[in-house]
Amino acid sequence: MTTVVALPRRFASLVKIEHTVFALPFAYIGALLCVHRIPSAHDLVWITLAMLGARSLAMGLNRVIDAEIDARNPRTADRELPAGRLSRVQVIVFCALAFSLYLVSCFQLAPIVRWLWPIPLVGFVVYPYLKRFTWLSHIWLGIVDGLAPVGAWVAITGHLPWPAWALGGAVALWVAGFDLFYSLFDLEFDREHGLHSFATRFGERRLFWGARLAHAATVALLAAVGFGLHLGSLYWVGVAAVAALLAYEHALVRPGDLRRLNAAFFTMNGIISVVFFGFVLAEAAA
């Protein structure tokens, strides 16, 4: 009985449910910007459920595919699968349920989504394998997460004008940039076990420059969205806030000094997504 009660908590931990704050606000941002107002409750509910299903599926697949690597890594050995708190069969069943939620949700949205839904799934399956072969896994992860606002946009309107792609690109580069920081948690492990990352290929100092360039491009693309959609002052205050928060994030860590890496990765990026969403919501409601 105790195990049954604990299962929801274990699955929430498996998929790092708290990290939903990184992607879900940007899906809402895409939904808000595509219609220049607050979308219908129908669209918002099904976009939320689609995101919940998609992200749960992505994380579940990641944990299954990486279970052996996670078991060897001291940082991840206590995760649910390697620690034995969840079985492989349980996680696979969880993935099947998450996929069902995602698929049902997609069929409640614009008809074109019924043809596009497999695209994120390819990204989910490919991503965990990339670090075995290439440092480009950071970029791939960014592209997959960048589909969140693009998907919400097409789910409501059935169209994808260039501002939708610019918004997706901004999210992709934002995620790729902070994933570069995240990879520093496992730098020594990756080197010892032949896994690939930007840091193992180019070194820690160049990684910081790569993250700076990615995040500078993020701000530039958000500005392009504002110009393309002729958005008002609240949106531009949001862009300025993102730029300031990213600058502060980069001030928290530097080569050779990673003491505040957790704050830079987890805290700051969660704040960035929520703050920007707040300004875009205010712009849409004005």
C-alpha positions as CSV (number, residue, x, y, z in Angstrom):
1,M,0.0,0.0,0.0
2,T,2.9,2.4,0.9
3,T,4.4,1.7,-2.6
4,V,1.2,2.5,-4.4
5,V,0.8,5.8,-2.5
6,A,4.4,6.7,-3.3
7,L,4.2,5.9,-7.0
8,P,2.8,9.4,-8.1
9,R,5.6,11.1,-6.3
10,R,8.2,8.7,-7.9
11,F,6.8,9.4,-11.4
12,A,6.8,13.1,-10.7
13,S,10.4,12.9,-9.7
14,L,11.2,10.7,-12.7
15,V,10.1,13.3,-15.2
16,K,11.3,16.3,-13.0
17,I,7.8,17.8,-13.1
18,E,9.2,21.0,-11.6
19,H,11.2,21.6,-14.9
20,T,7.9,22.0,-16.8
21,V,8.3,25.7,-15.9
22,F,11.0,25.8,-18.6
23,A,8.8,24.8,-21.5
24,L,5.1,25.3,-20.7
25,P,5.2,29.1,-20.3
26,F,6.7,29.4,-23.8
27,A,3.9,27.2,-25.2
28,Y,1.5,29.6,-23.6
29,I,3.5,32.5,-25.1
30,G,3.1,31.0,-28.6
31,A,-0.6,30.6,-28.0
32,L,-1.0,34.2,-26.8
33,L,1.1,35.8,-29.6
34,C,-0.5,33.9,-32.4
35,V,-3.9,35.5,-31.8
36,H,-2.9,38.7,-30.0
37,R,-5.3,37.9,-27.2
38,I,-6.0,35.2,-24.6
39,P,-7.0,32.0,-26.5
40,S,-10.1,30.0,-25.7
41,A,-10.2,27.8,-22.7
42,H,-10.6,24.8,-25.0
43,D,-7.3,25.5,-26.8
44,L,-5.4,26.3,-23.5
45,V,-6.6,23.1,-21.8
46,W,-5.7,20.8,-24.7
47,I,-2.3,22.6,-25.3
48,T,-1.6,22.1,-21.6
49,L,-2.5,18.4,-21.7
50,A,-0.5,17.9,-24.9
51,M,2.5,19.5,-23.3
52,L,2.1,17.4,-20.2
53,G,1.9,14.2,-22.2
54,A,4.8,15.1,-24.5
55,R,7.2,16.2,-21.8
56,S,6.4,13.2,-19.6
57,L,6.9,10.9,-22.6
58,A,10.2,12.6,-23.5
59,M,11.6,12.4,-19.9
60,G,10.4,8.8,-19.5
61,L,12.0,7.7,-22.7
62,N,15.2,9.5,-21.7
63,R,15.3,7.7,-18.4
64,V,14.7,4.3,-20.0
65,I,17.3,4.8,-22.7
66,D,19.9,6.2,-20.3
67,A,19.3,3.9,-17.4
68,E,22.7,2.1,-17.6
69,I,24.6,5.4,-17.9
70,D,22.6,6.9,-15.0
71,A,23.5,3.9,-12.9
72,R,27.2,4.5,-13.4
73,N,27.1,8.3,-12.8
74,P,27.3,9.2,-9.1
75,R,25.1,12.3,-9.7
76,T,22.3,10.3,-11.3
77,A,22.6,6.9,-9.6
78,D,19.9,7.7,-7.2
79,R,17.3,8.3,-9.9
80,E,14.2,6.1,-9.8
81,L,15.3,3.5,-12.4
82,P,18.9,2.8,-11.3
83,A,17.9,3.0,-7.7
84,G,15.1,0.5,-8.2
85,R,12.3,2.7,-7.0
86,L,10.6,2.2,-10.3
87,S,10.9,-0.8,-12.7
88,R,11.6,-0.6,-16.4
89,V,8.1,-2.0,-17.1
90,Q,6.5,0.6,-14.9
91,V,8.3,3.4,-16.7
92,I,7.4,1.9,-20.1
93,V,3.7,1.8,-19.1
94,F,4.0,5.4,-17.9
95,C,5.4,6.3,-21.3
96,A,2.5,4.6,-23.1
97,L,0.0,6.5,-21.0
98,A,1.9,9.8,-21.6
99,F,1.9,9.1,-25.3
100,S,-1.9,8.4,-25.2
101,L,-2.5,11.7,-23.5
102,Y,-0.4,13.6,-26.0
103,L,-2.1,11.9,-29.0
104,V,-5.6,12.5,-27.8
105,S,-4.8,16.1,-27.0
106,C,-3.3,16.7,-30.5
107,F,-6.6,15.5,-32.1
108,Q,-8.5,18.1,-30.2
109,L,-6.6,21.0,-31.8
110,A,-6.2,22.3,-35.3
111,P,-6.6,19.6,-38.0
112,I,-3.0,20.0,-39.2
113,V,-1.7,18.8,-35.9
114,R,-3.1,15.4,-36.6
115,W,-0.4,15.1,-39.3
116,L,2.4,16.9,-37.4
117,W,2.3,15.1,-34.1
118,P,5.0,12.5,-34.9
119,I,7.7,15.2,-35.3
120,P,8.4,15.8,-31.6
121,L,8.4,12.1,-31.0
122,V,11.3,11.7,-33.3
123,G,13.2,14.3,-31.4
124,F,12.4,12.6,-28.1
125,V,13.7,9.2,-29.2
126,V,16.9,10.6,-30.9
127,Y,18.0,13.0,-28.2
128,P,19.2,10.5,-25.5
129,Y,21.4,8.7,-28.0
130,L,23.2,11.8,-29.4
131,K,25.6,12.2,-26.5
132,R,27.0,8.8,-27.4
133,F,28.1,10.3,-30.8
134,T,28.2,14.1,-30.9
135,W,28.4,17.3,-28.9
136,L,25.4,18.6,-31.0
137,S,23.0,17.1,-28.5
138,H,22.7,20.5,-26.8
139,I,21.4,22.0,-30.1
140,W,19.1,19.1,-30.7
141,L,17.6,19.5,-27.2
142,G,17.1,23.2,-27.9
143,I,15.3,22.4,-31.2
144,V,13.0,19.9,-29.5
145,D,12.1,22.3,-26.7
146,G,11.7,25.1,-29.3
147,L,8.8,23.2,-30.8
148,A,6.7,24.1,-27.7
149,P,5.7,27.7,-28.9
150,V,5.7,26.6,-32.5
151,G,3.4,23.7,-31.8
152,A,1.0,25.9,-29.7
153,W,0.9,28.5,-32.5
154,V,0.0,25.9,-35.2
155,A,-2.4,24.1,-32.9
156,I,-4.5,27.3,-32.7
157,T,-4.1,28.9,-36.1
158,G,-3.1,26.1,-38.4
159,H,-0.4,28.4,-39.8
160,L,3.3,29.1,-39.1
161,P,4.4,32.6,-40.2
162,W,8.0,33.6,-39.7
163,P,7.5,35.1,-36.2
164,A,6.4,31.7,-35.0
165,W,9.7,30.2,-36.2
166,A,11.6,33.2,-34.7
167,L,10.0,32.5,-31.3
168,G,10.8,28.8,-31.6
169,G,14.4,29.7,-32.5
170,A,14.6,32.0,-29.4
171,V,13.5,29.1,-27.2
172,A,15.8,26.7,-28.9
173,L,18.9,28.9,-28.4
174,W,17.9,29.7,-24.8
175,V,17.6,26.0,-23.9
176,A,20.7,25.0,-25.8
177,G,22.6,27.8,-24.0
178,F,21.6,26.7,-20.5
179,D,22.0,23.0,-21.4
180,L,25.7,23.9,-22.0
181,F,25.9,25.0,-18.4
182,Y,24.0,21.9,-17.3
183,S,26.5,19.6,-19.0
184,L,29.2,20.9,-16.6
185,F,27.7,18.9,-13.9
186,D,28.9,15.7,-15.7
187,L,32.0,17.0,-17.4
188,E,34.5,14.6,-15.7
189,F,32.1,11.7,-15.9
190,D,31.6,12.3,-19.6
191,R,35.3,12.5,-20.3
192,E,36.0,9.2,-18.4
193,H,33.2,7.3,-20.2
194,G,33.6,8.6,-23.7
195,L,30.4,10.6,-23.8
196,H,30.2,13.7,-26.0
197,S,29.3,17.3,-25.0
198,F,30.4,20.8,-26.0
199,A,32.6,20.9,-23.0
200,T,34.4,17.6,-23.7
201,R,35.0,18.7,-27.3
202,F,35.9,22.3,-26.9
203,G,36.6,22.9,-23.2
204,E,35.0,24.8,-20.4
205,R,36.1,28.3,-21.4
206,R,34.7,28.0,-25.0
207,L,31.5,26.6,-23.5
208,F,30.9,29.9,-21.7
209,W,31.3,31.8,-24.9
210,G,29.0,29.4,-26.7
211,A,26.3,30.0,-24.0
212,R,26.8,33.8,-24.2
213,L,26.3,33.7,-28.0
214,A,23.3,31.5,-27.8
215,H,21.6,33.7,-25.3
216,A,22.5,36.9,-27.1
217,A,20.8,35.4,-30.2
218,T,17.8,34.5,-28.0
219,V,17.3,38.1,-27.1
220,A,17.8,39.2,-30.8
221,L,15.1,36.7,-31.9
222,L,12.6,37.8,-29.3
223,A,13.2,41.3,-30.5
224,A,12.5,40.1,-34.1
225,V,9.2,38.6,-32.9
226,G,8.2,42.0,-31.4
227,F,9.0,43.9,-34.5
228,G,7.3,41.3,-36.8
229,L,4.1,41.3,-34.8
230,H,4.2,45.0,-34.0
231,L,3.9,44.3,-30.3
232,G,3.4,47.0,-27.6
233,S,5.5,48.3,-24.7
234,L,4.7,45.5,-22.2
235,Y,6.2,42.9,-24.6
236,W,9.4,45.0,-24.9
237,V,9.7,45.3,-21.2
238,G,9.5,41.6,-21.1
239,V,12.4,41.3,-23.7
240,A,14.5,43.7,-21.6
241,A,13.8,41.6,-18.5
242,V,14.9,38.4,-20.2
243,A,18.1,40.2,-21.4
244,A,18.8,41.4,-17.8
245,L,18.1,38.0,-16.2
246,L,20.3,36.2,-18.7
247,A,23.1,38.6,-18.0
248,Y,22.7,38.0,-14.3
249,E,22.6,34.2,-15.0
250,H,26.0,34.5,-16.7
251,A,27.4,36.5,-13.9
252,L,26.7,33.7,-11.4
253,V,29.2,31.3,-13.0
254,R,32.5,31.6,-14.7
255,P,35.2,29.1,-15.8
256,G,36.7,27.5,-12.7
257,D,34.0,28.8,-10.4
258,L,30.8,26.7,-10.6
259,R,29.7,27.1,-7.0
260,R,26.4,28.8,-8.1
261,L,25.8,26.6,-11.1
262,N,22.5,25.2,-9.5
263,A,21.2,28.7,-9.1
264,A,22.2,29.7,-12.6
265,F,20.6,26.6,-14.2
266,F,17.5,25.8,-12.2
267,T,16.5,29.1,-10.4
268,M,17.3,31.7,-13.1
269,N,15.9,29.8,-16.1
270,G,12.6,29.2,-14.2
271,I,12.4,32.8,-13.4
272,I,13.1,33.9,-17.0
273,S,10.3,31.8,-18.5
274,V,7.7,32.9,-15.9
275,V,8.6,36.6,-16.0
276,F,8.5,36.7,-19.8
277,F,5.2,34.8,-19.8
278,G,3.8,37.4,-17.4
279,F,4.7,40.3,-19.6
280,V,3.4,38.6,-22.8
281,L,0.1,37.8,-20.9
282,A,-0.2,41.4,-19.8
283,E,0.4,42.5,-23.4
284,A,-2.3,40.1,-24.7
285,A,-4.8,41.2,-22.1
286,A,-4.2,44.9,-22.6
